[in-house]
Amino acid sequence: MYIGKTLFAQVMDFLPWKTFHRILDRYGGDHRMRSLSCAEQFRVMAFAQLTYRESLRDIEVCLAAQASKLYHMGIGASPFDGEGAPGKQADRKFRNRG
């Protein structure tokens, strides 16, 4: 089995990343960045576009299914804080009002 760059990572290598980072520096794209850099967000949105994802939940589920390959895809660690939105909602404690 070949362990190396995925096809998505190879496609991303064709993009002019030096120009991308120069534009980010010029306009302060990563200023006050908390968890997801502009380059990672671009990669996630490109992945969603190339795989015909239709919603944010669909993107999240697809990326969670590929969690072990995210680093090799060039996305890095999980773009979500631990669990996704469904997991965070399940952990909330709701009170009955009545």
Backbone as a printed PyTorch tensor [residue, N CA C, xyz], in Angstrom:
tensor([[[  0.8350,  -1.1680,   0.0000],
         [  0.0000,   0.0000,   0.0000],
         [  0.8880,   1.2420,   0.0000]],

        [[  0.5710,   2.1830,  -0.8580],
         [  1.3360,   3.4240,  -0.9520],
         [  0.9240,   4.3650,   0.1660]],

        [[  1.8800,   4.7850,   0.9640],
         [  1.5990,   5.7290,   2.0400],
         [  2.3190,   7.0170,   1.6730]],

        [[  1.5790,   7.9790,   1.2600],
         [  2.1630,   9.2500,   0.8570],
         [  1.0740,  10.2740,   0.7000]],

        [[  1.2730,  11.1940,  -0.2140],
         [  0.2950,  12.2510,  -0.4280],
         [ -0.9430,  11.7000,  -1.1160]],

        [[ -2.0740,  12.1810,  -0.6750],
         [ -3.3240,  11.7910,  -1.3300],
         [ -3.4720,  12.5930,  -2.6220]],

        [[ -4.4230,  12.2050,  -3.4300],
         [ -4.6760,  12.9160,  -4.6790],
         [ -5.0570,  14.3660,  -4.4030]],

        [[ -5.8460,  14.5870,  -3.3530],
         [ -6.2370,  15.9530,  -2.9970],
         [ -5.0110,  16.7990,  -2.6580]],

        [[ -4.0880,  16.2540,  -1.8940],
         [ -2.8680,  16.9860,  -1.5260],
         [ -2.0290,  17.2810,  -2.7620]],

        [[ -1.9990,  16.3730,  -3.7090],
         [ -1.2570,  16.6110,  -4.9450],
         [ -1.8970,  17.7180,  -5.7630]],

        [[ -3.2250,  17.7710,  -5.7820],
         [ -3.9190,  18.8540,  -6.4900],
         [ -3.6480,  20.1860,  -5.8010]],

        [[ -3.6460,  20.2050,  -4.4730],
         [ -3.3940,  21.4340,  -3.7270],
         [ -1.9750,  21.9530,  -3.9360]],

        [[ -1.0390,  21.0730,  -4.2770],
         [  0.3350,  21.5010,  -4.5250],
         [  0.4560,  22.3730,  -5.7740]],

        [[ -0.5270,  22.3060,  -6.6680],
         [ -0.4760,  23.1040,  -7.8880],
         [ -0.8760,  24.5550,  -7.6610]],

        [[ -1.4700,  24.8500,  -6.5140],
         [ -1.8930,  26.2120,  -6.2430],
         [ -0.7010,  27.0780,  -5.8530]],

        [[ -0.7330,  28.3620,  -6.1980],
         [  0.3830,  29.2590,  -5.8560],
         [  0.3230,  29.6890,  -4.3890]],

        [[  0.8400,  28.8510,  -3.5050],
         [  0.7340,  29.1100,  -2.0690],
         [  1.5460,  30.3200,  -1.6270]],

        [[  2.6530,  30.6120,  -2.3060],
         [  3.4230,  31.8100,  -1.9400],
         [  2.6000,  33.0640,  -2.1850]],

        [[  1.8940,  33.0970,  -3.2950],
         [  1.0150,  34.2310,  -3.5960],
         [ -0.1330,  34.2910,  -2.5910]],

        [[ -0.7020,  33.1410,  -2.2580],
         [ -1.7890,  33.0670,  -1.2990],
         [ -1.3590,  33.6440,   0.0450]],

        [[ -0.1930,  33.2410,   0.5370],
         [  0.3000,  33.7240,   1.8270],
         [  0.7080,  35.1940,   1.7590]],

        [[  1.1970,  35.6510,   0.6080],
         [  1.5330,  37.0600,   0.4570],
         [  0.2720,  37.9240,   0.5580]],

        [[ -0.8280,  37.4630,  -0.0570],
         [ -2.0950,  38.1940,   0.0200],
         [ -2.6310,  38.1710,   1.4560]],

        [[ -2.4950,  37.0150,   2.1400],
         [ -2.9170,  36.9410,   3.5410],
         [ -2.1520,  37.9400,   4.3990]],

        [[ -0.8460,  38.0370,   4.1760],
         [ -0.0330,  38.9720,   4.9470],
         [ -0.4120,  40.4160,   4.6420]],

        [[ -0.6740,  40.7050,   3.3810],
         [ -1.0030,  42.0610,   2.9820],
         [ -2.3130,  42.5300,   3.6220]],

        [[ -3.3150,  41.6820,   3.6330],
         [ -4.6310,  42.0760,   4.1220],
         [ -4.9530,  41.5640,   5.5280]],

        [[ -3.9870,  40.9380,   6.1890],
         [ -4.1970,  40.4860,   7.5710],
         [ -5.2320,  39.3900,   7.6860]],

        [[ -5.1840,  38.4290,   6.7940],
         [ -6.1830,  37.3620,   6.7800],
         [ -6.1620,  36.4750,   8.0070]],

        [[ -5.0030,  36.2410,   8.5720],
         [ -4.9010,  35.3720,   9.7480],
         [ -4.7800,  36.1670,  11.0440]],

        [[ -5.0910,  37.4500,  10.9960],
         [ -5.0310,  38.2730,  12.2060],
         [ -6.1150,  37.8280,  13.1780]],

        [[ -5.7390,  37.6230,  14.4100],
         [ -6.6360,  37.1400,  15.4650],
         [ -7.2740,  35.7940,  15.1260]],

        [[ -6.5340,  34.9630,  14.4550],
         [ -7.0090,  33.6250,  14.1180],
         [ -7.0720,  32.7940,  15.3890]],

        [[ -8.1490,  32.0450,  15.5580],
         [ -8.2850,  31.2330,  16.7660],
         [ -7.9200,  29.7840,  16.5210]],

        [[ -8.5620,  29.1480,  15.5740],
         [ -8.2940,  27.7180,  15.4140],
         [ -8.0780,  27.2860,  13.9710]],

        [[ -8.7160,  27.9280,  13.0270],
         [ -8.6520,  27.4760,  11.6410],
         [ -8.0390,  28.5820,  10.7950]],

        [[ -6.8350,  28.3360,  10.2740],
         [ -6.1750,  29.3600,   9.4690],
         [ -6.8780,  29.4950,   8.1280]],

        [[ -6.5900,  30.5840,   7.4410],
         [ -7.2090,  30.8140,   6.1350],
         [ -6.8130,  29.7320,   5.1360]],

        [[ -5.5730,  29.2710,   5.1980],
         [ -5.1290,  28.2230,   4.2730],
         [ -5.8730,  26.9170,   4.5490]],

        [[ -6.0580,  26.5740,   5.8300],
         [ -6.8050,  25.3520,   6.1580],
         [ -8.2570,  25.4820,   5.7590]],

        [[ -8.8480,  26.6660,   5.9680],
         [-10.2320,  26.8730,   5.5740],
         [-10.3720,  26.7730,   4.0590]],

        [[ -9.4080,  27.3230,   3.3150],
         [ -9.4350,  27.2050,   1.8610],
         [ -9.3670,  25.7460,   1.4360]],

        [[ -8.4800,  24.9800,   2.0890],
         [ -8.3620,  23.5600,   1.7480],
         [ -9.6610,  22.8080,   2.0400]],

        [[-10.2980,  23.1170,   3.1660],
         [-11.5560,  22.4580,   3.5130],
         [-12.6370,  22.8130,   2.4960]],

        [[-12.7240,  24.0870,   2.1150],
         [-13.7380,  24.4990,   1.1410],
         [-13.4470,  23.9220,  -0.2460]],

        [[-12.1660,  23.8120,  -0.6120],
         [-11.8210,  23.1810,  -1.8860],
         [-12.1840,  21.7040,  -1.8660]],

        [[-11.9340,  21.0350,  -0.7360],
         [-12.3220,  19.6310,  -0.5910],
         [-13.8290,  19.4820,  -0.7310]],

        [[-14.5740,  20.3870,  -0.0990],
         [-16.0390,  20.3340,  -0.1810],
         [-16.5100,  20.5490,  -1.6100]],

        [[-15.8810,  21.4680,  -2.3100],
         [-16.2640,  21.7410,  -3.6950],
         [-15.9510,  20.5550,  -4.5970]],

        [[-14.7820,  19.9650,  -4.4210],
         [-14.3760,  18.8460,  -5.2800],
         [-15.1560,  17.5650,  -5.0050]],

        [[-15.6850,  17.4370,  -3.7960],
         [-16.4370,  16.2240,  -3.4470],
         [-17.9480,  16.4600,  -3.4420]],

        [[-18.3750,  17.6200,  -3.9700],
         [-19.8040,  17.9440,  -4.1270],
         [-20.5650,  17.9000,  -2.8070]],

        [[-19.9930,  18.4570,  -1.7500],
         [-20.7020,  18.5360,  -0.4710],
         [-21.7180,  19.6620,  -0.5510]],

        [[-22.8670,  19.4740,   0.1000],
         [-23.9550,  20.4360,  -0.0350],
         [-24.2210,  21.2590,   1.2160]],

        [[-23.7140,  20.8570,   2.3590],
         [-23.9830,  21.6040,   3.5890],
         [-22.7790,  21.5040,   4.5200]],

        [[-22.7680,  22.3630,   5.5270],
         [-21.6730,  22.3280,   6.4930],
         [-21.6440,  21.0130,   7.2560]],

        [[-22.8230,  20.5030,   7.5790],
         [-22.8780,  19.2140,   8.2760],
         [-22.3340,  18.1040,   7.3740]],

        [[-22.6370,  18.1690,   6.1010],
         [-22.1370,  17.1820,   5.1470],
         [-20.6110,  17.2490,   5.0540]],

        [[-20.0720,  18.4680,   5.0500],
         [-18.6130,  18.6420,   5.0280],
         [-18.0050,  18.0620,   6.2990]],

        [[-18.6150,  18.3680,   7.4390],
         [-18.1050,  17.8950,   8.7310],
         [-18.1120,  16.3730,   8.8040]],

        [[-19.1960,  15.7520,   8.3680],
         [-19.3050,  14.2910,   8.4080],
         [-18.2670,  13.6580,   7.4850]],

        [[-18.1010,  14.2410,   6.3110],
         [-17.1300,  13.6890,   5.3520],
         [-15.7020,  13.8160,   5.8810]],

        [[-15.3690,  14.9580,   6.4740],
         [-14.0280,  15.1320,   7.0350],
         [-13.8100,  14.2370,   8.2520]],

        [[-14.8500,  14.0420,   9.0520],
         [-14.7270,  13.1520,  10.2110],
         [-14.4930,  11.7170,   9.7620]],

        [[-15.0800,  11.3300,   8.6290],
         [-14.8700,   9.9860,   8.1090],
         [-13.4350,   9.8110,   7.6070]],

        [[-12.7970,  10.9130,   7.2160],
         [-11.4220,  10.8740,   6.7220],
         [-10.4300,  11.3790,   7.7680]],

        [[-10.7820,  11.3040,   9.0390],
         [ -9.9790,  11.9120,  10.1070],
         [ -8.5370,  11.4290,  10.1180]],

        [[ -8.3120,  10.1690,   9.8150],
         [ -6.9400,   9.6580,   9.8530],
         [ -6.1140,  10.1410,   8.6620]],

        [[ -6.7670,  10.6770,   7.6400],
         [ -6.0590,  11.1090,   6.4330],
         [ -5.9470,  12.6180,   6.3050]],

        [[ -6.4780,  13.3720,   7.2660],
         [ -6.4890,  14.8250,   7.1460],
         [ -5.0860,  15.4010,   7.0340]],

        [[ -4.1620,  14.8910,   7.8080],
         [ -2.7920,  15.3950,   7.7590],
         [ -2.1820,  15.1510,   6.3790]],

        [[ -2.4290,  13.9840,   5.8090],
         [ -1.8760,  13.6490,   4.5040],
         [ -2.5670,  14.4160,   3.3820]],

        [[ -3.7650,  14.9200,   3.6560],
         [ -4.4710,  15.7300,   2.6760],
         [ -4.0090,  17.1780,   2.7090]],

        [[ -3.1900,  17.5270,   3.6970],
         [ -2.6910,  18.8830,   3.8150],
         [ -3.5690,  19.7730,   4.6640]],

        [[ -4.5980,  19.2080,   5.2860],
         [ -5.5050,  19.9990,   6.1090],
         [ -4.9650,  20.1340,   7.5220]],

        [[ -4.1640,  19.2140,   7.9640],
         [ -3.6080,  19.2720,   9.3090],
         [ -4.4890,  18.5180,  10.2760]],

        [[ -4.5290,  18.9820,  11.4970],
         [ -5.3790,  18.3380,  12.4900],
         [ -6.8380,  18.6100,  12.1530]],

        [[ -7.7030,  18.0270,  12.9130],
         [ -9.1300,  18.2050,  12.6650],
         [ -9.4960,  19.6820,  12.7340]],

        [[-10.1850,  20.1970,  11.7220],
         [-10.5580,  21.6000,  11.7440],
         [-11.6480,  21.9200,  12.7560]],

        [[-12.1880,  20.9060,  13.3950],
         [-13.2340,  21.0970,  14.3830],
         [-12.6440,  20.8580,  15.7580]],

        [[-13.1780,  21.5080,  16.7550],
         [-12.6880,  21.3580,  18.1260],
         [-13.1490,  20.0250,  18.6940]],

        [[-12.3330,  19.0170,  18.5840],
         [-12.7020,  17.7010,  19.1190],
         [-13.8480,  17.1120,  18.3360]],

        [[-15.0200,  17.1540,  18.9010],
         [-16.1830,  16.6230,  18.2220],
         [-16.8320,  17.7140,  17.3910]],

        [[-17.6590,  17.3050,  16.4800],
         [-18.3800,  18.2610,  15.6640],
         [-19.6110,  18.7790,  16.3700]],

        [[-20.4130,  19.5010,  15.6460],
         [-21.6110,  20.1120,  16.2110],
         [-22.5780,  19.0890,  16.8070]],

        [[-22.8250,  17.9320,  16.1720],
         [-23.7440,  16.9800,  16.7830],
         [-23.2550,  16.4750,  18.1380]],

        [[-21.9680,  16.2420,  18.2670],
         [-21.4240,  15.7650,  19.5370],
         [-21.5180,  16.8240,  20.6210]],

        [[-21.3040,  18.0860,  20.2620],
         [-21.3880,  19.1610,  21.2390],
         [-22.8170,  19.3460,  21.7110]],

        [[-23.7650,  19.2020,  20.8070],
         [-25.1570,  19.3520,  21.2140],
         [-25.5910,  18.2000,  22.1010]],

        [[-25.0630,  17.0150,  21.8740],
         [-25.4390,  15.8640,  22.6910],
         [-24.9010,  16.0030,  24.1140]],

        [[-23.7740,  16.7080,  24.2750],
         [-23.1840,  16.8740,  25.5960],
         [-23.8660,  17.9460,  26.4340]],

        [[-24.6720,  18.7930,  25.8120],
         [-25.3530,  19.8460,  26.5640],
         [-26.4280,  19.2450,  27.4590]],

        [[-26.6100,  19.8800,  28.5730],
         [-27.6550,  19.4410,  29.4890],
         [-28.8370,  20.3930,  29.3510]],

        [[-29.9490,  19.8550,  28.9710],
         [-31.1450,  20.6600,  28.8000],
         [-32.0430,  20.5120,  30.0160]],

        [[-32.7110,  21.5790,  30.3610],
         [-33.6430,  21.5540,  31.4670],
         [-35.0620,  21.6250,  30.9180]],

        [[-35.9510,  20.8890,  31.5440],
         [-37.3570,  21.0140,  31.2020],
         [-37.9050,  22.2560,  31.8530]],

        [[-38.5530,  23.0510,  31.0770],
         [-39.1870,  24.2500,  31.6240],
         [-40.6700,  23.9950,  31.6780]],

        [[-41.2190,  24.1220,  32.8090],
         [-42.6360,  23.8900,  32.8220],
         [-43.2850,  24.0050,  34.1490]]])
